[in-house]
Amino acid sequence: VPVTRRAIAKHLGVLENAGLVEGERDGRRVVYRLTPAPFADVAQWMSDVGAAWDRRLAALADRLERRSRT
């Protein structure tokens, strides 16, 4: 991938500031690992939003179906 080391470090810094990864120094290098909690929170939020949209779309489909019968 044609990306500079500096660009990767910058992206990893942004992810670390957002709490999505944690960096641990190992000599000259930094080893990053994902922090799963924020991803679990986002997955739950997406599930809740998806369920709300499913309910809205089902209600719309019911309304349209009733309207087409009259």
Predicted model as a PDB file, atoms N, CA, C, CB and O in Angstrom, pLDDT in the B-factor column:
MODEL        1                                                                  
ATOM      1  N   VAL A   1       0.851  -1.172   0.000  1.00 76.00           N  
ATOM      2  CA  VAL A   1       0.000   0.000   0.000  1.00 76.00           C  
ATOM      3  C   VAL A   1       0.897   1.236   0.000  1.00 76.00           C  
ATOM      4  CB  VAL A   1      -0.969  -0.002   1.226  1.00 76.00           C  
ATOM      5  O   VAL A   1       1.780   1.361   0.849  1.00 76.00           O  
ATOM      6  N   PRO A   2       0.683   2.121  -0.920  1.00 89.00           N  
ATOM      7  CA  PRO A   2       1.535   3.312  -1.005  1.00 89.00           C  
ATOM      8  C   PRO A   2       1.139   4.394   0.006  1.00 89.00           C  
ATOM      9  CB  PRO A   2       1.479   3.885  -2.412  1.00 89.00           C  
ATOM     10  O   PRO A   2       0.653   5.459  -0.376  1.00 89.00           O  
ATOM     11  N   VAL A   3       1.349   4.116   1.289  1.00 93.00           N  
ATOM     12  CA  VAL A   3       1.036   5.071   2.351  1.00 93.00           C  
ATOM     13  C   VAL A   3       2.298   5.254   3.179  1.00 93.00           C  
ATOM     14  CB  VAL A   3      -0.171   4.582   3.243  1.00 93.00           C  
ATOM     15  O   VAL A   3       3.010   4.296   3.480  1.00 93.00           O  
ATOM     16  N   THR A   4       2.555   6.490   3.534  1.00 95.00           N  
ATOM     17  CA  THR A   4       3.775   6.745   4.294  1.00 95.00           C  
ATOM     18  C   THR A   4       3.611   6.312   5.747  1.00 95.00           C  
ATOM     19  CB  THR A   4       4.148   8.230   4.223  1.00 95.00           C  
ATOM     20  O   THR A   4       2.499   6.209   6.265  1.00 95.00           O  
ATOM     21  N   ARG A   5       4.736   6.065   6.379  1.00 91.00           N  
ATOM     22  CA  ARG A   5       4.744   5.700   7.799  1.00 91.00           C  
ATOM     23  C   ARG A   5       4.119   6.829   8.625  1.00 91.00           C  
ATOM     24  CB  ARG A   5       6.196   5.402   8.287  1.00 91.00           C  
ATOM     25  O   ARG A   5       3.385   6.581   9.581  1.00 91.00           O  
ATOM     26  N   ARG A   6       4.417   8.049   8.246  1.00 93.00           N  
ATOM     27  CA  ARG A   6       3.873   9.213   8.949  1.00 93.00           C  
ATOM     28  C   ARG A   6       2.346   9.251   8.848  1.00 93.00           C  
ATOM     29  CB  ARG A   6       4.474  10.511   8.379  1.00 93.00           C  
ATOM     30  O   ARG A   6       1.670   9.555   9.830  1.00 93.00           O  
ATOM     31  N   ALA A   7       1.809   8.949   7.687  1.00 96.00           N  
ATOM     32  CA  ALA A   7       0.355   8.949   7.498  1.00 96.00           C  
ATOM     33  C   ALA A   7      -0.299   7.870   8.357  1.00 96.00           C  
ATOM     34  CB  ALA A   7       0.001   8.732   6.012  1.00 96.00           C  
ATOM     35  O   ALA A   7      -1.343   8.103   8.967  1.00 96.00           O  
ATOM     36  N   ILE A   8       0.315   6.698   8.402  1.00 94.00           N  
ATOM     37  CA  ILE A   8      -0.224   5.611   9.224  1.00 94.00           C  
ATOM     38  C   ILE A   8      -0.185   6.003  10.699  1.00 94.00           C  
ATOM     39  CB  ILE A   8       0.571   4.299   8.991  1.00 94.00           C  
ATOM     40  O   ILE A   8      -1.151   5.774  11.427  1.00 94.00           O  
ATOM     41  N   ALA A   9       0.928   6.592  11.142  1.00 92.00           N  
ATOM     42  CA  ALA A   9       1.048   7.020  12.538  1.00 92.00           C  
ATOM     43  C   ALA A   9      -0.025   8.052  12.876  1.00 92.00           C  
ATOM     44  CB  ALA A   9       2.451   7.602  12.808  1.00 92.00           C  
ATOM     45  O   ALA A   9      -0.597   8.028  13.966  1.00 92.00           O  
ATOM     46  N   LYS A  10      -0.293   8.950  11.942  1.00 96.00           N  
ATOM     47  CA  LYS A  10      -1.309   9.973  12.160  1.00 96.00           C  
ATOM     48  C   LYS A  10      -2.687   9.335  12.298  1.00 96.00           C  
ATOM     49  CB  LYS A  10      -1.305  10.992  11.009  1.00 96.00           C  
ATOM     50  O   LYS A  10      -3.451   9.695  13.193  1.00 96.00           O  
ATOM     51  N   HIS A  11      -3.004   8.401  11.425  1.00 95.00           N  
ATOM     52  CA  HIS A  11      -4.297   7.712  11.496  1.00 95.00           C  
ATOM     53  C   HIS A  11      -4.428   6.930  12.802  1.00 95.00           C  
ATOM     54  CB  HIS A  11      -4.469   6.767  10.294  1.00 95.00           C  
ATOM     55  O   HIS A  11      -5.479   6.951  13.443  1.00 95.00           O  
ATOM     56  N   LEU A  12      -3.363   6.245  13.188  1.00 95.00           N  
ATOM     57  CA  LEU A  12      -3.415   5.492  14.439  1.00 95.00           C  
ATOM     58  C   LEU A  12      -3.573   6.431  15.635  1.00 95.00           C  
ATOM     59  CB  LEU A  12      -2.150   4.634  14.600  1.00 95.00           C  
ATOM     60  O   LEU A  12      -4.241   6.083  16.609  1.00 95.00           O  
ATOM     61  N   GLY A  13      -2.970   7.605  15.570  1.00 95.00           N  
ATOM     62  CA  GLY A  13      -3.144   8.593  16.630  1.00 95.00           C  
ATOM     63  C   GLY A  13      -4.587   9.056  16.752  1.00 95.00           C  
ATOM     64  O   GLY A  13      -5.102   9.219  17.858  1.00 95.00           O  
ATOM     65  N   VAL A  14      -5.234   9.265  15.618  1.00 96.00           N  
ATOM     66  CA  VAL A  14      -6.646   9.662  15.621  1.00 96.00           C  
ATOM     67  C   VAL A  14      -7.497   8.549  16.226  1.00 96.00           C  
ATOM     68  CB  VAL A  14      -7.130   9.992  14.183  1.00 96.00           C  
ATOM     69  O   VAL A  14      -8.379   8.812  17.044  1.00 96.00           O  
ATOM     70  N   LEU A  15      -7.232   7.312  15.825  1.00 94.00           N  
ATOM     71  CA  LEU A  15      -7.983   6.177  16.377  1.00 94.00           C  
ATOM     72  C   LEU A  15      -7.754   6.042  17.874  1.00 94.00           C  
ATOM     73  CB  LEU A  15      -7.586   4.876  15.670  1.00 94.00           C  
ATOM     74  O   LEU A  15      -8.677   5.714  18.621  1.00 94.00           O  
ATOM     75  N   GLU A  16      -6.524   6.294  18.314  1.00 95.00           N  
ATOM     76  CA  GLU A  16      -6.216   6.208  19.740  1.00 95.00           C  
ATOM     77  C   GLU A  16      -6.938   7.325  20.505  1.00 95.00           C  
ATOM     78  CB  GLU A  16      -4.683   6.293  19.972  1.00 95.00           C  
ATOM     79  O   GLU A  16      -7.494   7.078  21.575  1.00 95.00           O  
ATOM     80  N   ASN A  17      -6.933   8.535  19.972  1.00 95.00           N  
ATOM     81  CA  ASN A  17      -7.649   9.646  20.612  1.00 95.00           C  
ATOM     82  C   ASN A  17      -9.142   9.381  20.704  1.00 95.00           C  
ATOM     83  CB  ASN A  17      -7.406  10.938  19.849  1.00 95.00           C  
ATOM     84  O   ASN A  17      -9.799   9.849  21.634  1.00 95.00           O  
ATOM     85  N   ALA A  18      -9.684   8.636  19.750  1.00 91.00           N  
ATOM     86  CA  ALA A  18     -11.104   8.297  19.748  1.00 91.00           C  
ATOM     87  C   ALA A  18     -11.411   7.120  20.667  1.00 91.00           C  
ATOM     88  CB  ALA A  18     -11.562   7.979  18.337  1.00 91.00           C  
ATOM     89  O   ALA A  18     -12.577   6.785  20.880  1.00 91.00           O  
ATOM     90  N   GLY A  19     -10.372   6.491  21.213  1.00 92.00           N  
ATOM     91  CA  GLY A  19     -10.578   5.365  22.116  1.00 92.00           C  
ATOM     92  C   GLY A  19     -10.830   4.045  21.416  1.00 92.00           C  
ATOM     93  O   GLY A  19     -11.281   3.086  22.042  1.00 92.00           O  
ATOM     94  N   LEU A  20     -10.544   3.984  20.119  1.00 92.00           N  
ATOM     95  CA  LEU A  20     -10.799   2.761  19.362  1.00 92.00           C  
ATOM     96  C   LEU A  20      -9.615   1.802  19.359  1.00 92.00           C  
ATOM     97  CB  LEU A  20     -11.162   3.108  17.947  1.00 92.00           C  
ATOM     98  O   LEU A  20      -9.784   0.606  19.123  1.00 92.00           O  
ATOM     99  N   VAL A  21      -8.418   2.321  19.620  1.00 96.00           N  
ATOM    100  CA  VAL A  21      -7.218   1.481  19.742  1.00 96.00           C  
ATOM    101  C   VAL A  21      -6.399   1.982  20.935  1.00 96.00           C  
ATOM    102  CB  VAL A  21      -6.358   1.509  18.415  1.00 96.00           C  
ATOM    103  O   VAL A  21      -6.544   3.124  21.372  1.00 96.00           O  
ATOM    104  N   GLU A  22      -5.549   1.114  21.442  1.00 96.00           N  
ATOM    105  CA  GLU A  22      -4.598   1.482  22.486  1.00 96.00           C  
ATOM    106  C   GLU A  22      -3.202   1.168  21.978  1.00 96.00           C  
ATOM    107  CB  GLU A  22      -4.896   0.730  23.828  1.00 96.00           C  
ATOM    108  O   GLU A  22      -2.958   0.097  21.423  1.00 96.00           O  
ATOM    109  N   GLY A  23      -2.303   2.094  22.168  1.00 95.00           N  
ATOM    110  CA  GLY A  23      -0.920   1.880  21.760  1.00 95.00           C  
ATOM    111  C   GLY A  23      -0.056   1.582  22.972  1.00 95.00           C  
ATOM    112  O   GLY A  23      -0.211   2.192  24.030  1.00 95.00           O  
ATOM    113  N   GLU A  24       0.859   0.632  22.803  1.00 95.00           N  
ATOM    114  CA  GLU A  24       1.795   0.279  23.874  1.00 95.00           C  
ATOM    115  C   GLU A  24       3.199   0.269  23.291  1.00 95.00           C  
ATOM    116  CB  GLU A  24       1.441  -1.110  24.513  1.00 95.00           C  
ATOM    117  O   GLU A  24       3.475  -0.425  22.312  1.00 95.00           O  
ATOM    118  N   ARG A  25       4.075   1.042  23.902  1.00 95.00           N  
ATOM    119  CA  ARG A  25       5.433   1.139  23.414  1.00 95.00           C  
ATOM    120  C   ARG A  25       6.199  -0.151  23.700  1.00 95.00           C  
ATOM    121  CB  ARG A  25       6.142   2.336  24.048  1.00 95.00           C  
ATOM    122  O   ARG A  25       6.128  -0.705  24.797  1.00 95.00           O  
ATOM    123  N   ASP A  26       6.927  -0.613  22.694  1.00 94.00           N  
ATOM    124  CA  ASP A  26       7.778  -1.798  22.797  1.00 94.00           C  
ATOM    125  C   ASP A  26       9.112  -1.422  22.147  1.00 94.00           C  
ATOM    126  CB  ASP A  26       7.114  -3.077  22.099  1.00 94.00           C  
ATOM    127  O   ASP A  26       9.339  -1.675  20.964  1.00 94.00           O  
ATOM    128  N   GLY A  27       9.986  -0.813  22.952  1.00 95.00           N  
ATOM    129  CA  GLY A  27      11.237  -0.311  22.389  1.00 95.00           C  
ATOM    130  C   GLY A  27      10.953   0.880  21.500  1.00 95.00           C  
ATOM    131  O   GLY A  27      10.325   1.847  21.928  1.00 95.00           O  
ATOM    132  N   ARG A  28      11.418   0.810  20.255  1.00 93.00           N  
ATOM    133  CA  ARG A  28      11.196   1.905  19.304  1.00 93.00           C  
ATOM    134  C   ARG A  28       9.835   1.859  18.641  1.00 93.00           C  
ATOM    135  CB  ARG A  28      12.255   1.883  18.248  1.00 93.00           C  
ATOM    136  O   ARG A  28       9.385   2.853  18.070  1.00 93.00           O  
ATOM    137  N   ARG A  29       9.189   0.735  18.710  1.00 93.00           N  
ATOM    138  CA  ARG A  29       7.909   0.611  18.014  1.00 93.00           C  
ATOM    139  C   ARG A  29       6.742   0.732  18.994  1.00 93.00           C  
ATOM    140  CB  ARG A  29       7.834  -0.729  17.262  1.00 93.00           C  
ATOM    141  O   ARG A  29       6.904   0.590  20.206  1.00 93.00           O  
ATOM    142  N   VAL A  30       5.581   0.994  18.440  1.00 93.00           N  
ATOM    143  CA  VAL A  30       4.348   1.040  19.218  1.00 93.00           C  
ATOM    144  C   VAL A  30       3.431  -0.029  18.653  1.00 93.00           C  
ATOM    145  CB  VAL A  30       3.674   2.466  19.174  1.00 93.00           C  
ATOM    146  O   VAL A  30       3.171  -0.073  17.451  1.00 93.00           O  
ATOM    147  N   VAL A  31       2.946  -0.888  19.537  1.00 95.00           N  
ATOM    148  CA  VAL A  31       2.031  -1.949  19.135  1.00 95.00           C  
ATOM    149  C   VAL A  31       0.620  -1.499  19.497  1.00 95.00           C  
ATOM    150  CB  VAL A  31       2.392  -3.319  19.824  1.00 95.00           C  
ATOM    151  O   VAL A  31       0.352  -1.131  20.641  1.00 95.00           O  
ATOM    152  N   TYR A  32      -0.274  -1.531  18.519  1.00 96.00           N  
ATOM    153  CA  TYR A  32      -1.647  -1.097  18.725  1.00 96.00           C  
ATOM    154  C   TYR A  32      -2.563  -2.303  18.786  1.00 96.00           C  
ATOM    155  CB  TYR A  32      -2.092  -0.136  17.612  1.00 96.00           C  
ATOM    156  O   TYR A  32      -2.362  -3.304  18.098  1.00 96.00           O  
ATOM    157  N   ARG A  33      -3.581  -2.176  19.635  1.00 96.00           N  
ATOM    158  CA  ARG A  33      -4.621  -3.220  19.682  1.00 96.00           C  
ATOM    159  C   ARG A  33      -5.980  -2.548  19.755  1.00 96.00           C  
ATOM    160  CB  ARG A  33      -4.414  -4.184  20.903  1.00 96.00           C  
ATOM    161  O   ARG A  33      -6.116  -1.450  20.294  1.00 96.00           O  
ATOM    162  N   LEU A  34      -6.966  -3.208  19.217  1.00 95.00           N  
ATOM    163  CA  LEU A  34      -8.324  -2.678  19.244  1.00 95.00           C  
ATOM    164  C   LEU A  34      -8.856  -2.687  20.662  1.00 95.00           C  
ATOM    165  CB  LEU A  34      -9.245  -3.486  18.320  1.00 95.00           C  
ATOM    166  O   LEU A  34      -8.534  -3.580  21.446  1.00 95.00           O  
ATOM    167  N   THR A  35      -9.663  -1.705  20.992  1.00 94.00           N  
ATOM    168  CA  THR A  35     -10.389  -1.711  22.250  1.00 94.00           C  
ATOM    169  C   THR A  35     -11.843  -2.025  21.906  1.00 94.00           C  
ATOM    170  CB  THR A  35     -10.247  -0.334  23.024  1.00 94.00           C  
ATOM    171  O   THR A  35     -12.521  -1.202  21.290  1.00 94.00           O  
ATOM    172  N   PRO A  36     -12.326  -3.193  22.292  1.00 91.00           N  
ATOM    173  CA  PRO A  36     -13.628  -3.663  21.816  1.00 91.00           C  
ATOM    174  C   PRO A  36     -14.837  -2.915  22.365  1.00 91.00           C  
ATOM    175  CB  PRO A  36     -13.771  -5.087  22.148  1.00 91.00           C  
ATOM    176  O   PRO A  36     -15.874  -2.881  21.702  1.00 91.00           O  
ATOM    177  N   ALA A  37     -14.745  -2.317  23.546  1.00 91.00           N  
ATOM    178  CA  ALA A  37     -15.931  -1.693  24.153  1.00 91.00           C  
ATOM    179  C   ALA A  37     -16.596  -0.655  23.252  1.00 91.00           C  
ATOM    180  CB  ALA A  37     -15.550  -1.041  25.461  1.00 91.00           C  
ATOM    181  O   ALA A  37     -17.812  -0.719  23.072  1.00 91.00           O  
ATOM    182  N   PRO A  38     -15.859   0.298  22.676  1.00 89.00           N  
ATOM    183  CA  PRO A  38     -16.544   1.273  21.804  1.00 89.00           C  
ATOM    184  C   PRO A  38     -17.222   0.619  20.602  1.00 89.00           C  
ATOM    185  CB  PRO A  38     -15.551   2.316  21.312  1.00 89.00           C  
ATOM    186  O   PRO A  38     -18.266   1.090  20.151  1.00 89.00           O  
ATOM    187  N   PHE A  39     -16.647  -0.448  20.087  1.00 88.00           N  
ATOM    188  CA  PHE A  39     -17.261  -1.130  18.949  1.00 88.00           C  
ATOM    189  C   PHE A  39     -18.557  -1.815  19.374  1.00 88.00           C  
ATOM    190  CB  PHE A  39     -16.286  -2.159  18.344  1.00 88.00           C  
ATOM    191  O   PHE A  39     -19.526  -1.839  18.615  1.00 88.00           O  
ATOM    192  N   ALA A  40     -18.576  -2.373  20.584  1.00 90.00           N  
ATOM    193  CA  ALA A  40     -19.793  -3.005  21.101  1.00 90.00           C  
ATOM    194  C   ALA A  40     -20.885  -1.951  21.285  1.00 90.00           C  
ATOM    195  CB  ALA A  40     -19.510  -3.735  22.445  1.00 90.00           C  
ATOM    196  O   ALA A  40     -22.052  -2.201  20.982  1.00 90.00           O  
ATOM    197  N   ASP A  41     -20.501  -0.766  21.784  1.00 89.00           N  
ATOM    198  CA  ASP A  41     -21.479   0.317  21.953  1.00 89.00           C  
ATOM    199  C   ASP A  41     -22.067   0.733  20.616  1.00 89.00           C  
ATOM    200  CB  ASP A  41     -20.832   1.527  22.637  1.00 89.00           C  
ATOM    201  O   ASP A  41     -23.275   0.939  20.502  1.00 89.00           O  
ATOM    202  N   VAL A  42     -21.225   0.857  19.613  1.00 88.00           N  
ATOM    203  CA  VAL A  42     -21.695   1.249  18.281  1.00 88.00           C  
ATOM    204  C   VAL A  42     -22.584   0.161  17.683  1.00 88.00           C  
ATOM    205  CB  VAL A  42     -20.499   1.534  17.347  1.00 88.00           C  
ATOM    206  O   VAL A  42     -23.606   0.464  17.069  1.00 88.00           O  
ATOM    207  N   ALA A  43     -22.201  -1.094  17.860  1.00 93.00           N  
ATOM    208  CA  ALA A  43     -23.015  -2.204  17.333  1.00 93.00           C  
ATOM    209  C   ALA A  43     -24.398  -2.200  17.978  1.00 93.00           C  
ATOM    210  CB  ALA A  43     -22.314  -3.566  17.581  1.00 93.00           C  
ATOM    211  O   ALA A  43     -25.398  -2.430  17.299  1.00 93.00           O  
ATOM    212  N   GLN A  44     -24.462  -1.940  19.290  1.00 95.00           N  
ATOM    213  CA  GLN A  44     -25.758  -1.883  19.978  1.00 95.00           C  
ATOM    214  C   GLN A  44     -26.589  -0.717  19.460  1.00 95.00           C  
ATOM    215  CB  GLN A  44     -25.560  -1.757  21.503  1.00 95.00           C  
ATOM    216  O   GLN A  44     -27.787  -0.862  19.220  1.00 95.00           O  
ATOM    217  N   TRP A  45     -25.952   0.443  19.286  1.00 95.00           N  
ATOM    218  CA  TRP A  45     -26.660   1.610  18.771  1.00 95.00           C  
ATOM    219  C   TRP A  45     -27.215   1.325  17.379  1.00 95.00           C  
ATOM    220  CB  TRP A  45     -25.732   2.835  18.736  1.00 95.00           C  
ATOM    221  O   TRP A  45     -28.367   1.650  17.091  1.00 95.00           O  
ATOM    222  N   MET A  46     -26.397   0.716  16.511  1.00 96.00           N  
ATOM    223  CA  MET A  46     -26.838   0.413  15.151  1.00 96.00           C  
ATOM    224  C   MET A  46     -27.994  -0.582  15.182  1.00 96.00           C  
ATOM    225  CB  MET A  46     -25.670  -0.146  14.310  1.00 96.00           C  
ATOM    226  O   MET A  46     -28.924  -0.475  14.383  1.00 96.00           O  
ATOM    227  N   SER A  47     -27.943  -1.538  16.087  1.00 98.00           N  
ATOM    228  CA  SER A  47     -29.033  -2.505  16.219  1.00 98.00           C  
ATOM    229  C   SER A  47     -30.325  -1.807  16.640  1.00 98.00           C  
ATOM    230  CB  SER A  47     -28.663  -3.599  17.238  1.00 98.00           C  
ATOM    231  O   SER A  47     -31.393  -2.088  16.095  1.00 98.00           O  
ATOM    232  N   ASP A  48     -30.225  -0.898  17.608  1.00 98.00           N  
ATOM    233  CA  ASP A  48     -31.406  -0.157  18.069  1.00 98.00           C  
ATOM    234  C   ASP A  48     -31.995   0.699  16.953  1.00 98.00           C  
ATOM    235  CB  ASP A  48     -31.048   0.727  19.270  1.00 98.00           C  
ATOM    236  O   ASP A  48     -33.209   0.714  16.753  1.00 98.00           O  
ATOM    237  N   VAL A  49     -31.138   1.409  16.228  1.00 98.00           N  
ATOM    238  CA  VAL A  49     -31.602   2.256  15.134  1.00 98.00           C  
ATOM    239  C   VAL A  49     -32.219   1.398  14.031  1.00 98.00           C  
ATOM    240  CB  VAL A  49     -30.442   3.106  14.573  1.00 98.00           C  
ATOM    241  O   VAL A  49     -33.259   1.748  13.474  1.00 98.00           O  
ATOM    242  N   GLY A  50     -31.571   0.275  13.719  1.00 98.00           N  
ATOM    243  CA  GLY A  50     -32.107  -0.622  12.697  1.00 98.00           C  
ATOM    244  C   GLY A  50     -33.470  -1.164  13.072  1.00 98.00           C  
ATOM    245  O   GLY A  50     -34.356  -1.258  12.223  1.00 98.00           O  
ATOM    246  N   ALA A  51     -33.652  -1.525  14.349  1.00 98.00           N  
ATOM    247  CA  ALA A  51     -34.941  -2.034  14.807  1.00 98.00           C  
ATOM    248  C   ALA A  51     -36.012  -0.955  14.710  1.00 98.00           C  
ATOM    249  CB  ALA A  51     -34.835  -2.547  16.248  1.00 98.00           C  
ATOM    250  O   ALA A  51     -37.148  -1.234  14.329  1.00 98.00           O  
ATOM    251  N   ALA A  52     -35.648   0.280  15.056  1.00 98.00           N  
ATOM    252  CA  ALA A  52     -36.609   1.383  14.956  1.00 98.00           C  
ATOM    253  C   ALA A  52     -37.030   1.594  13.503  1.00 98.00           C  
ATOM    254  CB  ALA A  52     -36.005   2.684  15.532  1.00 98.00           C  
ATOM    255  O   ALA A  52     -38.211   1.804  13.227  1.00 98.00           O  
ATOM    256  N   TRP A  53     -36.082   1.541  12.578  1.00 98.00           N  
ATOM    257  CA  TRP A  53     -36.413   1.692  11.156  1.00 98.00           C  
ATOM    258  C   TRP A  53     -37.258   0.527  10.670  1.00 98.00           C  
ATOM    259  CB  TRP A  53     -35.136   1.802  10.312  1.00 98.00           C  
ATOM    260  O   TRP A  53     -38.172   0.721   9.869  1.00 98.00           O  
ATOM    261  N   ASP A  54     -36.968  -0.683  11.141  1.00 98.00           N  
ATOM    262  CA  ASP A  54     -37.790  -1.839  10.756  1.00 98.00           C  
ATOM    263  C   ASP A  54     -39.238  -1.626  11.192  1.00 98.00           C  
ATOM    264  CB  ASP A  54     -37.228  -3.145  11.379  1.00 98.00           C  
ATOM    265  O   ASP A  54     -40.161  -1.915  10.431  1.00 98.00           O  
ATOM    266  N   ARG A  55     -39.446  -1.120  12.415  1.00 98.00           N  
ATOM    267  CA  ARG A  55     -40.807  -0.859  12.893  1.00 98.00           C  
ATOM    268  C   ARG A  55     -41.492   0.222  12.047  1.00 98.00           C  
ATOM    269  CB  ARG A  55     -40.781  -0.434  14.375  1.00 98.00           C  
ATOM    270  O   ARG A  55     -42.660   0.086  11.684  1.00 98.00           O  
ATOM    271  N   ARG A  56     -40.767   1.279  11.744  1.00 98.00           N  
ATOM    272  CA  ARG A  56     -41.351   2.361  10.932  1.00 98.00           C  
ATOM    273  C   ARG A  56     -41.730   1.880   9.536  1.00 98.00           C  
ATOM    274  CB  ARG A  56     -40.372   3.531  10.824  1.00 98.00           C  
ATOM    275  O   ARG A  56     -42.803   2.200   9.025  1.00 98.00           O  
ATOM    276  N   LEU A  57     -40.829   1.105   8.926  1.00 98.00           N  
ATOM    277  CA  LEU A  57     -41.106   0.611   7.578  1.00 98.00           C  
ATOM    278  C   LEU A  57     -42.257  -0.384   7.580  1.00 98.00           C  
ATOM    279  CB  LEU A  57     -39.860  -0.037   6.983  1.00 98.00           C  
ATOM    280  O   LEU A  57     -43.048  -0.407   6.637  1.00 98.00           O  
ATOM    281  N   ALA A  58     -42.368  -1.202   8.616  1.00 98.00           N  
ATOM    282  CA  ALA A  58     -43.487  -2.146   8.716  1.00 98.00           C  
ATOM    283  C   ALA A  58     -44.803  -1.381   8.867  1.00 98.00           C  
ATOM    284  CB  ALA A  58     -43.285  -3.118   9.913  1.00 98.00           C  
ATOM    285  O   ALA A  58     -45.808  -1.747   8.258  1.00 98.00           O  
ATOM    286  N   ALA A  59     -44.797  -0.320   9.678  1.00 97.00           N  
ATOM    287  CA  ALA A  59     -46.000   0.497   9.849  1.00 97.00           C  
ATOM    288  C   ALA A  59     -46.376   1.168   8.532  1.00 97.00           C  
ATOM    289  CB  ALA A  59     -45.788   1.559  10.950  1.00 97.00           C  
ATOM    290  O   ALA A  59     -47.555   1.226   8.184  1.00 97.00           O  
ATOM    291  N   LEU A  60     -45.397   1.669   7.804  1.00 97.00           N  
ATOM    292  CA  LEU A  60     -45.658   2.288   6.506  1.00 97.00           C  
ATOM    293  C   LEU A  60     -46.226   1.268   5.529  1.00 97.00           C  
ATOM    294  CB  LEU A  60     -44.374   2.910   5.937  1.00 97.00           C  
ATOM    295  O   LEU A  60     -47.184   1.559   4.812  1.00 97.00           O  
ATOM    296  N   ALA A  61     -45.644   0.083   5.499  1.00 97.00           N  
ATOM    297  CA  ALA A  61     -46.142  -0.965   4.598  1.00 97.00           C  
ATOM    298  C   ALA A  61     -47.580  -1.334   4.948  1.00 97.00           C  
ATOM    299  CB  ALA A  61     -45.239  -2.219   4.668  1.00 97.00           C  
ATOM    300  O   ALA A  61     -48.402  -1.528   4.053  1.00 97.00           O  
ATOM    301  N   ASP A  62     -47.894  -1.434   6.243  1.00 96.00           N  
ATOM    302  CA  ASP A  62     -49.272  -1.736   6.658  1.00 96.00           C  
ATOM    303  C   ASP A  62     -50.228  -0.637   6.209  1.00 96.00           C  
ATOM    304  CB  ASP A  62     -49.351  -1.911   8.188  1.00 96.00           C  
ATOM    305  O   ASP A  62     -51.309  -0.914   5.690  1.00 96.00           O  
ATOM    306  N   ARG A  63     -49.819   0.614   6.414  1.00 96.00           N  
ATOM    307  CA  ARG A  63     -50.669   1.733   6.026  1.00 96.00           C  
ATOM    308  C   ARG A  63     -50.915   1.748   4.513  1.00 96.00           C  
ATOM    309  CB  ARG A  63     -50.035   3.055   6.471  1.00 96.00           C  
ATOM    310  O   ARG A  63     -52.039   1.960   4.058  1.00 96.00           O  
ATOM    311  N   LEU A  64     -49.852   1.522   3.748  1.00 96.00           N  
ATOM    312  CA  LEU A  64     -50.001   1.497   2.294  1.00 96.00           C  
ATOM    313  C   LEU A  64     -50.861   0.328   1.843  1.00 96.00           C  
ATOM    314  CB  LEU A  64     -48.637   1.424   1.624  1.00 96.00           C  
ATOM    315  O   LEU A  64     -51.642   0.456   0.901  1.00 96.00           O  
ATOM    316  N   GLU A  65     -50.723  -0.797   2.505  1.00 95.00           N  
ATOM    317  CA  GLU A  65     -51.531  -1.971   2.160  1.00 95.00           C  
ATOM    318  C   GLU A  65     -53.004  -1.701   2.449  1.00 95.00           C  
ATOM    319  CB  GLU A  65     -51.050  -3.216   2.944  1.00 95.00           C  
ATOM    320  O   GLU A  65     -53.868  -2.034   1.639  1.00 95.00           O  
ATOM    321  N   ARG A  66     -53.291  -1.098   3.601  1.00 94.00           N  
ATOM    322  CA  ARG A  66     -54.694  -0.769   3.928  1.00 94.00           C  
ATOM    323  C   ARG A  66     -55.257   0.250   2.941  1.00 94.00           C  
ATOM    324  CB  ARG A  66     -54.804  -0.218   5.374  1.00 94.00           C  
ATOM    325  O   ARG A  66     -56.417   0.158   2.540  1.00 94.00           O  
ATOM    326  N   ARG A  67     -54.438   1.212   2.555  1.00 92.00           N  
ATOM    327  CA  ARG A  67     -54.884   2.252   1.631  1.00 92.00           C  
ATOM    328  C   ARG A  67     -55.180   1.667   0.250  1.00 92.00           C  
ATOM    329  CB  ARG A  67     -53.826   3.360   1.521  1.00 92.00           C  
ATOM    330  O   ARG A  67     -56.126   2.087  -0.415  1.00 92.00           O  
ATOM    331  N   SER A  68     -54.367   0.694  -0.181  1.00 91.00           N  
ATOM    332  CA  SER A  68     -54.571   0.116  -1.521  1.00 91.00           C  
ATOM    333  C   SER A  68     -55.810  -0.760  -1.566  1.00 91.00           C  
ATOM    334  CB  SER A  68     -53.347  -0.700  -1.944  1.00 91.00           C  
ATOM    335  O   SER A  68     -56.346  -1.004  -2.647  1.00 91.00           O  
ATOM    336  N   ARG A  69     -56.283  -1.244  -0.411  1.00 88.00           N  
ATOM    337  CA  ARG A  69     -57.495  -2.080  -0.370  1.00 88.00           C  
ATOM    338  C   ARG A  69     -58.757  -1.234  -0.451  1.00 88.00           C  
ATOM    339  CB  ARG A  69     -57.521  -2.923   0.909  1.00 88.00           C  
ATOM    340  O   ARG A  69     -59.821  -1.755  -0.785  1.00 88.00           O  
ATOM    341  N   THR A  70     -58.664   0.048  -0.156  1.00 78.00           N  
ATOM    342  CA  THR A  70     -59.885   0.877  -0.152  1.00 78.00           C  
ATOM    343  C   THR A  70     -60.094   1.584  -1.462  1.00 78.00           C  
ATOM    344  CB  THR A  70     -59.831   1.898   0.959  1.00 78.00           C  
ATOM    345  O   THR A  70     -61.071   2.316  -1.619  1.00 78.00           O  
TER     346      THR A  70                                                      
ENDMDL                                                                          
END                                                                             
